Amino acid sequence: MTKKAMSPLFSTIILIGFAIALGGIVMSWGSGGYSVSETEVVGCDDTSLSLVSYGENKGVCSKDNRVYFTVLNDGEAELEGVKVSILGDKDVYSGDVENQIGIAEIAKLETEHPGIGKIEKIIFTPKIIYSGRLCPKEGFSIEGIGDC
């Protein structure tokens, strides 16, 4: 009985180390196969907004202190809404239109413009859904707004 053997304490430590290493490998394989959209970083480069022109009014018109417009989200990120800045001959109005616009979706929206006089220009700015960040370089402006 002079055979040497591994002590039980040493073999337990080796088995625990092996289990931890194997668990780490399995977890790294699993995390590479999916991503959660809320945690993805969405930047302004992924957004784009354009006016859908149709009929006589170029997709935007005004009636009774309200502006009606139709926009297309032609970017690669969902939008939380649109910031609308209306420049009139008497005043300027700026407000948010909160309406989720999915990727490649068209939305008919409206906003008010109290007491600014005749509309000279409207600036539309997209708003990213998860961060609420505005992207002014990805928006557009339009002049010559007619009546509905």
C-alpha positions in Angstrom: 0.0 0.0 0.0 2.7 2.5 -0.9 0.8 3.9 -3.9 0.5 7.7 -4.1 -2.9 9.3 -4.9 -4.4 12.7 -5.5 -5.8 14.3 -2.3 -9.6 14.9 -2.3 -9.1 18.6 -1.6 -6.8 19.0 -4.6 -9.2 17.1 -6.9 -12.2 19.2 -5.7 -10.3 22.5 -6.5 -9.5 21.2 -10.0 -13.1 20.2 -10.7 -14.4 23.7 -9.5 -11.9 25.4 -11.8 -13.0 23.2 -14.7 -16.6 24.0 -14.1 -16.0 27.8 -14.0 -14.0 27.7 -17.2 -16.7 25.6 -19.0 -19.4 27.9 -17.8 -17.6 31.0 -19.0 -17.2 29.4 -22.5 -20.9 28.5 -22.7 -22.0 32.0 -21.6 -19.7 33.7 -24.2 -21.3 31.6 -26.9 -24.8 32.5 -25.8 -24.3 36.2 -25.6 -23.1 36.5 -29.2 -26.3 35.2 -30.8 -28.7 37.9 -29.8 -29.0 41.6 -28.9 -31.7 43.5 -27.1 -32.9 46.6 -29.2 -33.3 48.8 -26.1 -29.6 48.5 -25.3 -28.3 49.1 -28.8 -26.8 52.5 -29.3 -28.9 54.4 -31.9 -27.3 57.5 -33.3 -28.5 60.3 -35.5 -26.7 58.6 -38.5 -29.4 55.9 -38.3 -32.3 58.4 -38.5 -33.9 60.1 -41.5 -37.2 61.9 -42.0 -38.9 63.1 -45.2 -42.1 64.7 -46.3 -44.5 62.7 -48.3 -45.6 65.0 -51.1 -49.0 64.4 -52.7 -51.8 66.5 -54.1 -51.7 70.2 -54.2 -50.4 70.9 -50.8 -46.9 69.1 -51.0 -47.8 66.9 -48.0 -48.2 69.9 -45.6 -51.0 72.4 -45.2 -52.5 74.8 -42.7 -56.0 75.4 -41.5 -57.5 77.2 -38.4 -54.2 77.6 -36.5 -53.2 73.9 -37.1 -50.6 72.4 -39.5 -51.3 69.0 -41.0 -48.4 67.0 -42.5 -47.5 63.5 -43.7 -44.0 62.2 -43.0 -42.0 59.0 -43.8 -39.4 57.5 -41.5 -36.9 56.5 -44.1 -34.1 55.9 -41.6 -33.0 52.7 -39.8 -34.3 53.6 -36.3 -37.7 54.0 -34.8 -38.7 57.5 -34.0 -40.4 58.8 -30.9 -41.9 61.7 -32.7 -41.1 64.9 -34.5 -40.2 68.4 -33.3 -41.9 71.0 -35.4 -40.7 74.6 -35.4 -43.0 77.0 -37.2 -41.7 80.4 -38.3 -44.5 83.0 -38.8 -44.4 86.6 -39.8 -45.4 87.6 -36.2 -43.8 84.9 -33.9 -42.1 81.5 -33.8 -43.7 78.4 -32.4 -41.9 75.2 -31.5 -43.5 72.0 -30.2 -43.1 68.2 -30.1 -45.6 65.8 -31.8 -45.3 62.7 -29.8 -46.2 59.8 -32.1 -44.1 56.7 -32.5 -43.1 56.2 -36.2 -41.6 52.8 -37.0 -39.0 52.1 -39.6 -40.4 52.7 -43.2 -43.7 53.9 -41.8 -45.8 56.8 -42.9 -47.6 59.0 -40.4 -50.2 61.7 -40.8 -49.6 64.2 -38.0 -50.8 67.6 -36.9 -49.9 70.4 -34.5 -51.1 73.8 -33.5 -49.5 77.1 -34.1 -51.3 79.8 -32.0 -50.9 83.4 -32.9 -47.8 83.3 -35.2 -49.4 84.9 -38.2 -48.8 83.8 -41.8 -46.5 80.7 -41.9 -43.3 81.4 -43.7 -41.3 78.2 -43.0 -41.6 74.9 -41.0 -38.7 72.9 -39.8 -39.2 69.2 -39.0 -36.7 67.4 -36.7 -36.8 63.6 -36.0 -36.6 62.4 -32.3 -35.0 59.0 -31.5 -37.2 56.7 -29.6 -34.9 55.2 -26.9 -32.9 58.2 -26.0 -35.3 61.0 -26.8 -32.5 62.8 -28.6 -33.2 65.2 -31.4 -31.3 65.0 -34.7 -31.5 68.4 -36.5 -29.2 67.4 -39.4 -31.5 64.6 -40.4 -34.6 66.7 -40.6 -35.9 69.0 -43.3 -37.6 72.3 -43.8 -40.3 73.5 -46.2 -41.6 76.9 -47.3 -44.7 78.0 -49.2 -47.3 76.2 -47.1 -50.8 76.4 -48.5 -54.3 76.1 -47.0 -56.0 72.8 -46.6 
